[in-house]
Amino acid sequence: MAGDHLIIGFITLLSWTRLSQSSDITNLVFGKLTDGMPAAFGDFNSDELTDVFVLRDEGKTVEILLAHEEEPLLRVAKPNRLSCTFKNKLITSVVPGDFDGDAFMDIMVTTVYKGSERTLHPHTYAHIIWGGANHLNCSTDRAQIPMIGQPLALDYNQDMIVDLFGQDTDNTRVFWVFNNTRNLPEKIPLEDNKRRTELSIPHSNAFIDLNEDYMADLFITTKEEFEIWLGNEHKGKFVFNTSIQHPKKAVKIGQSLFMDVELKGQMDLVTPVCYDDSCQNSALLVYSNGEWHNLQINFKDDNGATWGFALKPGSKYMDTITLHSGDFNMDGYPDVLATLSPNDPEHPQSLLLENVPCQTSCGKFKRSYVIRWNILNSFKNGTAMAAFFDFYQDGVLDVILVTYEHKEYKVAAFKNSLDYDANFIKVMVLTGLSNKNNPMMMGRVGKKRRTYGTNLPGPLISYKTTTQEGYVRHGASAQLPQSAHFSLNLPYTIFGLGRTPNFVDSLTVGLSNHSRSWNQIIPNSQMVVIPWPANEPSRWKAQLFVTPSKLILMSVAALTGICGIITVIIGVLYWKERQEDKKERLSESHRFHFDAM
């Protein structure tokens, strides 16, 4: 028992610290390649490392930076067969996914004609760049799909092939449904179309399970309200359910996002708004129990200056207010990265908003956000965008940024070095498709690995665990719910578990009206779920990869040290006993000779 207390005390002494220190690791991640603007994330070559899809050549070229375990962590492929250029067009968004069901990742790229981007609603053209095991087909005769605004990626008919939803050129809401033929997609209008208002541009449409029936629903942003269309396998795929009025008195409404703010196992609608044209009166609202709640964020810095959401129409990342969520400090509650500015959109700064317990005047909502002004202080000259990214595949979310100085954009990387040991669960849900012609692919360690598909939008992932205090913790997250306007969602979910090294009681993955749970998951695990066949959850597979944490390593070190000390003590005692035995034998020997005389 004393040894147990000694181990616990030693571990506590080593790991008793507070929040994190971070550092600029741009050179270690990108090397000298800092002109690629992040547009999307995905595992293109199925090596279990997340690659980055970037825009280069002033937005005319899309290129894939492949992830590596050695530095620089993100590199251009050699030979470079993962780059495509559009002449006389500007790329406005990138969506990785499997659009033909061959288990290889393709790229949907939206473009506008150069010069038309300044018009109010220019026609957008969606192109599919077909992908292979290690190349992109940059054929110039690729078909283009005209539309208004940027589309949403979803799986319309649960066939694991990515489809699109958006607004046709005649202002009709339609789905573009793809199949395995690589022909032009089938165009299916959204039912009950005529009585709905025009879609907002830019929008925050989402494909996400909002009623917890494990069927992804459709969240639509219009110019007047938000609409919720529930997924239905039998009755028209999506059925209108309800509408949510925009926040009152809001002059500017940013891109909404969905996260489990209070850690109750349900997705909350979170919307950034401005109550004036300059966004100096900004607020972050959450919709809960039928009403909007102001999270009461203090936008004043230490010098008393008031900041607001950075909004600069026509810019790469600030044409709409876009937030990115993730658990930065691994306490389980989702934090937010936002770009703010002090009454000057030419000097924006991306900052961390930490999820904390609400202190005063919270009302019905018990969580709020505090701006951490010094966490990302390595980039004080200006940043236009910040998103979460796990560079070292260790379950700790780092930050990928775009610096903005003198109208020049450059990419940067920021390492989140937690100085206390926290646990996590990392989950990635794939399409589950395989390729009969190419059933095996080379993995990152030279071994053959099978590919089980690519990015899949829409799954709901939730977990339950018990804290050291005996409380049940229930968290939820959606995978790739949004894809437009540089939403930059990661193709996986990381749940921070805090400093609780307990087993995760259960982890549930749900999609296509089906779900499956796995029990007693080891913390600090990376879990890859292959939900195939989609309608037979009993056959879904899960691959588990365990990442040793600092706590485990410190436990091993402490145990090894204690065992070493005990071994030394035993050795000393044994040596002393041998010496006493030797003296006793000599004494006996002398006594024997004396008696003989």
N, C-alpha and C positions, 0 to 999 in steps of 0.2 A: 504493500500500500504506500509506503514511504517512497519507493521508487517511482510509482505512478505520479505522485505529487511532484516529485523532482522533475520528471519529464514534462508535465504540464507547465510547471513554472519556467522551465528552460525555454519551451516553445513560446510562451507568452512574452518572456523577456525579449526574445529575438524578433517577434512580429508585432509588438505593441507600438503602433504608429497611427498617423492620421491619413489625410488625403494624399494625392499623388503629386509627384514632380514630373514634368514632361520636358521634351527636348525636340529640337529641330533635326529631323533625320532625312531631309530632302535628298542629299547626296547619296545616302545609303539606300534609298528606295528608287530614285529615278536616275541617279548618276547625273549626266549632263543634259538629259532629255527632259526639259522643263517647259516645253511649249505645247504639250498635249493637254487639252482641256477635258477633264473627266465628264463623261456623258452617261455611262451605265457600267454596271458590274455583272460579271458572270463567269462561270468556269467553262471557257471555250473548248479546251482540249481534254476535259474530263480527268485532270490529274489531281483533283481534290484541292487545288489552289485557286483562289479567286483572281481572275484577270480583270483588267481595266480597259474599257472601251473609251477612246479619247478622240477629240476633234483636233485636227491640225490644219495647217495651210489656210489660216483665217476662216475656218469652218467649212472648207470645201472637201476635206479628206477625213474619213473615219478609219481608225487604226486600232489594232488590239495590242496592248502591252501584256505580254505573258508573265505570270507570276513565277518566281523561283524561290528556293529556300536559301540560296546564297546571294550576297549583295553584289550588284544592285538588285533589289527584289523584283522590280518591274522592268522588262526589257522588250525591245523590238525583236520580233522573230527573225532568224537568219536561216535561209534566205527569207526575205520579207514577202510572204504571200498572204499577209493578213492586213492589207491596206487597200482601200478603194477611194477613188477621187471622182467628184461630180463637177463637171464643167458648167460654168454660168449659174450655179445653184449654191445656196447656203444650207447646210444641214442644221435643222432645228431640234431634232431629238433622235435618240438611238434606243432601240428596244431589242435586247438579245432574247432568243427563244427558238424553239423548234417549230417552224411553220410548215413543214412537210412530213413530219412523223418518221424521219429516218434516224432519229436519236442523236443527230449532230446539230450543233447550234448554228442557227442562221441569225441574220441581223435585219431588223426592220428599221429603215432610215426615213425620216420625213425631211423634205426639202422645200424651200421656196425659191423662186427665181430671184437672182441677185438684183437688188433695186426695188423689189416689190415688198421687202420686209418692212418698209416704212409706211405702207398703206394700212388702213384700219384692219381689214380681215383678208389678207392675201390667200389665194388658194394654196393649200398644202398638197404635196405629192408624196405618197408613201411608196417606197421601193423595198423589195425583199432581196437581200444579198444572200444567196444560198451558200451554206457552209459545208465543208467536208471535215475529214479527220484533222487536217493540218493546213487548210487553205480556204480562201474565199473566192467565189465566182463573181468577178467584177465585170461581167459581160455588159456591154453598152446597150444591148437590146432588151434589158430587163423591163418588165412591165411596170407602169406607175399607176397608182390608185389616187385619183383626185378627191379631195375632201376639204372641209373648212376646220381649221384648228388642228390640234394634235390628238391622235387616237389613244384609247386605253387598251392595253393588252389584257386578254382574259381567255378562258377556255369556255366557249359558248355551249358546246355539246358534249363535254366530258370525255373527249377522245384523246386527251393529253397533247393535242396539237393547238398551238397558240393562235387565237383569233383576235380581231380588233373590233372596237366599238367607237363610234364617233358620229360626226355630222356630215352628211353628204353635201354636195355643192348646191342642192336645192333645199337645204336646211332641214332635211329629213334625218331622223336618228336611225342609224342602221348598224348592223353587225356585218363585218366582212369575215366570212367563215372559210378557213383554209382546209385543205385535205392533203393526201399524199401524192397528188399528181403534179404539183408545181404549176398548175394553171391559175388563171385569175380566180380569186376567191368568190364564193357565192355571196350575194348581197341580200340580207334579210332585214326588213324594217322592224323596228321595235314596235310591238303592238300598242294600240291606243295612242298613236303618235300625235294625232292632230290637235288634241286638246292640251298639249304640253307646251310650255314656253321655250324660247330659244336657248340653246346651251350657252354658257358663259365662256368667253375666250379672254384670258386663259382660264382653265377650269381645274377642279380637283376631283374629277371623277375617279371612282375606286371600285375594285372588284374584291369584296370582302364579306365574310360571314358576320352579319349584324344581329341575327336572332338566335345564334348558337344552335342551329340545326345541322351543322356541318355541310351546308350547301352555301356556296358563296353568293352573295347578293350584289346588286348593282346600285351604287351611290352616284347620283348625277348632280352636277352643279349647273343651275340655270341662272339667268340674269336676275331672277326675283327670289328664288328659293333653292333649297336642297331637296331632292327627291330620293326616296328609297324604294327600289323595286326588288322584291324578294325572289330569290331563285326558286324555281319550281320545275321538277323533272318532267311533269306531264302537261301542265297548262301553260303553254306559250313561253317556256323557259324562264321568263321574268314577268312578275305580276306586280302592278303598282300597289304600294302599301300605304305610304304616308308622305307628307311633305313637311319640311322644317323651314320656317321663315328665316331669312337672313337676320343677323343681329341688328337690332334697332339703332338708328342714328349712325351706323357705320358708313363712312364715305368710301373707304378702300377695304376690300375683303381679299385676303391672301389665300394661298393654297392650303386647304384643310388637310390634316393628317389624323391617323387613328392610332391610339395607344392606350394601354391599360394604366392610366395615370395613378389611380389609387390602389393598384394591385388587388383587384377584386375578381379577376378572371373574366373581365368583359371589356370590350373595346369602346373607348370614349372618342367622340368627335371633338377635335381641338382645332380652333380656327383663329389665326391672327388677323386683327383688324386695325384700321386707323380711323380716327374720328375727325381727321382733317386731311386736306390734300397733301400737306408736307410730311405727314406721318409722325409729327412730333407729339401727338396725343395717341399713343399706341396702346394696345391691350391684347392679351391672350385669353381667349374665351374657350370654355368647355361646355358642351351640351349634355346635360344629364337630367333625367327625370322630367323631361318635357320643357326645360327652360335653360337659358344661357347663364353661365356663371363666370364672372370676371375673376381670374386667378390672382389679381392684385399684385402684379409685378412692379417693383420699384425700378424705373428706368433711369434714375439719376445716378451718375457715377460719384466717385469720392470727391470730385471737385465741384459737385453741384450742378454739372451740365446734364440736361435732359436729352436722352437718346430716343430713337424710334426705329421702327423697321425700315431698312434701306429699300427704297423703291425707285428704280430708274428705268422707265419704259424704253425698250429697244436695246437694252444691254444683254449680255450673255446670260447672266444668272440673276439679275435684279429686276427683270421685267415684271416679275410677280413676287410676292412675299412667299418664300419657300422655307419651311423648317425641316430639319432632319432629326429623327429620334433614335435613341440608343442609350444603353445603361453604361455611362462613362465611369462611374465610381463603383459599379458592381454590387450595389446594395439592393438590387431587385427592381427599383423604381426607374422608369424611363426618363432620361434627361433629354435636353433639346439643344441643338446647334442652330443659332439664328444669326443673320447678318443685320447689324444695326448701324445707324449713322447719327452723328450729332448735328442735325439740321443741315447736312451737307452730303448729298449722295456721291460726291466725288471722293469722299474719305470714309468709306464703309469699313466696318470691322466685324468679323465673325466671332461670336462669343458663345460661351457655354452657359446654358440655363439649367441649373441643378434642381432636381425635384426634391423638395424638402417638406416637412410637416408645416402646415399653415399655423402661423403664430397668432394673428389678430384678425378680426372681422372677416372670417372666412365664410360664414353662412353654412350652407349644407355641404359644401365641398371641403375636405379636410387636408388637401395637398395644395402646394403652390410651387412657384419657381423663383429662384434667386439667381441673379446674374453674377457669374464669377469673372470679374473684370481682369484678373491676372493669370488665369489658367492658360490662355493662348497668347501670352504676351510676347512670344518670340516673333510675332508678325504684326508689330504695331504700325507699320507703314500703310497697311490697308489690305483687307481681304474681302473678296466679293462672294465667296461661298465656302462652306465647310460641311463635310459629311463624314460619317463614321466609316472606319475600315479597319480590319484586323490584319495588319501587315505581317506579323510574325506567327499567325495561326496559333496563338496561345490563349484565345478566349478573352483577351483584354482589348477593348475597342480603342483604336488609335483614331487619328483624324487626318483626312486628306483635304487640302485647302487649295484655293485659287487666290493668289495674291493679286492686288489691283493697285498699281502705282503709275501715275502719269498715263492712264488709259492703256497700260500694258498688262496683259494677263500672263501669269506663270503659275505652274502647279507646285505645290509644296507638301511636305509630309511632317506629321507631328506625332511623336511617340508618347503614349500614355503609360508611364512607368509607375504603377501603383506601388506605394511603399508599404502596403500591408497586404496580407495574403487573403484573397477572396476566391470563392468558388463560383463555378458557372456550369451551364449546360448549353451546348451549341448544337442546333438542329437544322438540317437542310433536307427539304423534301424535293425529290426529282420527279420527272415525268414518268419514269419507269419503263420507257420505251427502249428497245434494243435494235441493233442493226444486224440482220442475218449475213449480209455481205462483209461486214466488218465487226464481228462479235467481240474482238479483243483490241485493246489499245495499249500502247506503251505507257506505263505509269511513271511517276516522277523519280522512282528509285530504280528504274531499269527493269522492273518486273511487269509482267502482263497483268493488266487490270481490265475488267469488263466495264463498259460504259452503260449506265442505266438511264440515260436521257439527260435533260438539261433543265434550265430554269423553269419553274412552274408557278404561275400566279394563282393566288386564291386560297391556299390551305390555311386553316386555323390551327395553331399549335398552343397547347396549354399544359400547365404542370401543377402538381400539388406536392408540397413538402411540409415538414414539421420543423420549426425553428428550435434552437436550444432552449428557448423559454417555454416550449410546448404549444406554441400557436401554429395554426394551420395557415400556410401561405399558398395563395392561388394566383398564378399569373397567366396571362394570355398574350399572344402576338399573332399578327397576320403576316404571311410571306408574300412579298411583292404585290401589295394591294394597289399600287399606283405606278405609272410608267411615263407620264408626260411631264414636260416642263422641268426637266432635270430633277426629278424626284429622288434619284440616286438611292433607291432602296437596295440593301444587300440581299443576295440570294439565299441567305440563311438568317436564323434568329439566334441571338445570344441572350440567355436569361442569367442575370447576375443572382447569385444565391447568398451574397454577403459572406460573413465569416463562419457560416454553418457548414461543417464538413459532413452533414448527414446525407444518407441516401435520399434521392428524390423519390417520393412515394409512388408517383405515377406521372407519366407523360403521355398526352393524347394528341394524335394528329387526325384531323378531320377534313375531308373534301368529298365532293360529288355525293353528298347525302350519306356518307359512310364514315366510320371512324374506327380507330384502334388505339388501345392503350398498352403501354409497356410499364411494368412495375419495377421498383427498386433499381433505379438507374444510378450508376456510380457518378458522383460529382466530378467536375472537370473532364467530362466526356464530350466528344464530338460525335454526333449521331446522324447518320445518313439514312433517310427513310425512302424506300422504293415501293410506292403504293400501286403495285401491279399484280393482278388485274384490279382496276379501280372499284369494281362492284363486289370484290371478294376480299374484305379486309383481313380475314384470317390468313390469307396468303401473302400479305404485305411483309416485306423484309426490312430489317434494320441492321445496319452495320455500326458498331460502336468502337470508337478510338479514344483511349484514355490518355489524357495529358497530365503527367505528374505535376502537382502544385508545389509551391514553396513550402506549404505546411507539411506535405508528405516528406519532402526532402529534409526539412528541419527535424521532423519526427525521426527519420532514419538517422540523421546526424546525431540527434540527442540520444537515441537508443544505442547507436554505435559507440558514442562517447561514454555512456553509462556502462555498457558492457565492457569497454576497455578498462574503465576505472575498476570495475568489479574484478576483472581478470587480473589486473595488477595487484589488487588487495589479496585475492586468493593466492597469487604467486608469492607475495611477500609472506603471508601466513604459512604457506606450504614450506617456503625456504626456512622460516624460523622453526617450524616443527621438525624439519630435517636436521637442523643444527642441534636442537635439544635432544633428538634421538641419538645423534652421533655422540654427544657428551655423555648421555646415559650409558651407551654401549662401552665407551672408554672407561667409565666408572665401574661398570660390571666387570670389565676385563681386569682392571687393577685389583678389585676385590677377590677375583678368582686366584690370581697369583699369590696374593697375601695368604689366603687360606691354605694354598698348597705348601707353603713354607711352614 
